[in-house]
Amino acid sequence: MYGQTETGTVEDNAALSRIHALAPAVNGALSRIKQRAEHGHMDRCEASAKSLKKAIRNARLPKDYTEEANAAIDALMLQAFMKATSVAARAAIEAGLEDEIERRAMKIREARERLAGAIRYKAPRDFQRKCERMLETALFSGGIRAKGPTRAKPDYSAMEPQASA
């Protein structure tokens, strides 16, 4: 009985020392991920989150600390995916309004990829519905106006009579 508690305290002390040694690095990495998430930089966020999760797993930290850190990373990744989805959907709508069909299609595809990532990190159902509506709006915007004169709206400026002297 005495040996178990002493061994347990030695292991607890070792775990605490590992937490104290790695906590500043983990917190710094989390703040960098948060900054990137706020700006919607998905590539950097995913790479940072993946490497941080791997470092936490390899550090042999206590289970509760690891779960808490992973939950914080997942929350930040959800925020990043939601922001990136919103930015891409707005860009798709703007491209549709400017009649840039290729750019609109590219942004819609990007928004759908980001939305899939947000769903993977358990995005709220309300957010999913709003994004789908935004993407439908983007699909229906643009491609309607003709680029030049049409049969219904010919160019009358070229047909104006010349003023005689």
N, C-alpha and C positions, 0 to 999 in steps of 0.2 A: 504494500500500500504506500509506504513512504517513498519507495523508488519510483513509482508511477507519477506521483505528484511532482517530484523533483525533475523527472524527465519531461513531464508536461510543461513545467515552467521554463525549462531550458529551451524547449521547442517554441513556446509562446514568445519568449524573449528574442529568439532568432527570427521568428516571423515578424515581430514588431520592429526589429532593427532593419529587416528587408523593406518593410513598408515605409519606415522613416527615410531610408536611403533612396527609395524609388518615388516617393510621393511628389517631390518637386518636379521631377522629370515627367511624371504622368500628368500632373496638373498643368505644366507648361504645354505639353502636347495636346491636352484637352482644350486649352485656351486657343491654340493655333487652329485646331479643327473648328472651334466655334467661330473664329474670325473668318475662316474660309467658307463656312456654312452660311454665315450672314450675307456673304457676297455671292453665293451660289456657285462656287468653284468646285464642281463635283469631282473632277479627276484628282485634284490634290487632296480633297477630303477623303475619298475612298482609299487612296494610297496611304495617307497618314493613319487612318483608322485601322486599316489592315495591319500595318506595321506595329501600331500601338497594342492592338489585341494580341499579336504574336509575342511581343515583348512581355506583356503582363502574364500570358500563359507560361512562358519560359522562365519567369522569375520565381516560380513556385511560391506565390503569395497565398495567404489564407483565402478560402473559398468565398467568404462574405465580401472581402475587399475586391476580389476579382469580379464577382457578380455585380457589385456596385459600380465599378469602373466600366464594365461592359455595358451596363444599362445606360450610363452617361454617354458612352460612345454611340450607342444605338439611338438615343434621343437626339444627339447632335446630327447624326446621319439622317434621321427623319426630317429634321429641320432643314438640312441642306438639300435633300431631295425635293421637299415641298417648295422651297425657294426657287430652285432651278426649274421645276415644273411650271411654276407661276411665271417666271421670266420668259421661258420658251413659249408658253401659250400666248402671252401678251405680244411677243415678237411675231408670232404666227398671225395674229389678228392684224397687227400693223402692216405686215408684208402683204396680207390680203387686201387691205384698204389701199395700198400703194400699187396694186395689180402686179406684184412680183410673185408669180405663181410657183416658180421653182424654190424660191426662198421660203415661201409659205409652206410648201410640202416638206422641206427640210426641217423647219422649225416645228411643224406638227409631229414629225417622226421623232425629233429630239424630245419634245414634250411627252410623248407617249412612253418613251424609254425612261424618262425621269419619273413619270407617274408610276411605272412598274416598280422602280426602285423604292418609291415612297410606300407603295402597297406592301412591298417586301418588309419594310420596317414598321408596318402596322399603322398606316396613315388613317386618320378618321374618315368615316364613310362620307361625311358631309364634304370634306375636301375632295374626295374622289368624284362626287357628283358635280361639284363646281368646276373642276378641271375638265370633265367630259363636256359640260355645257360650253366652256370657253373654246374647246377644240372644235365642237360643232359650229360655233360662231365663226371660227377661223376658216373652217371648210366652206361655209356658205358665203364668205366675204371675198370680194375680188373676182376678176375674170368676167365681169358683166359689161363694162364700158368698152366700146370700140375705140381703137387707137386713132382712127381718122374719120373722115366723113362717111356716112352710111346712106343707104337709100332713104331711110326715114329722116335723117338729119344731114342733108348735103351741105357742102361748104359754099355758102352764098357769098362769102367775101370775094372770091375769085370771079363771081358772075356780076358784080356791081357794074352798072353802066358808067361809061366814061362821061365826065362833065364836058359839054361842048362850050366853046367860047363864044 
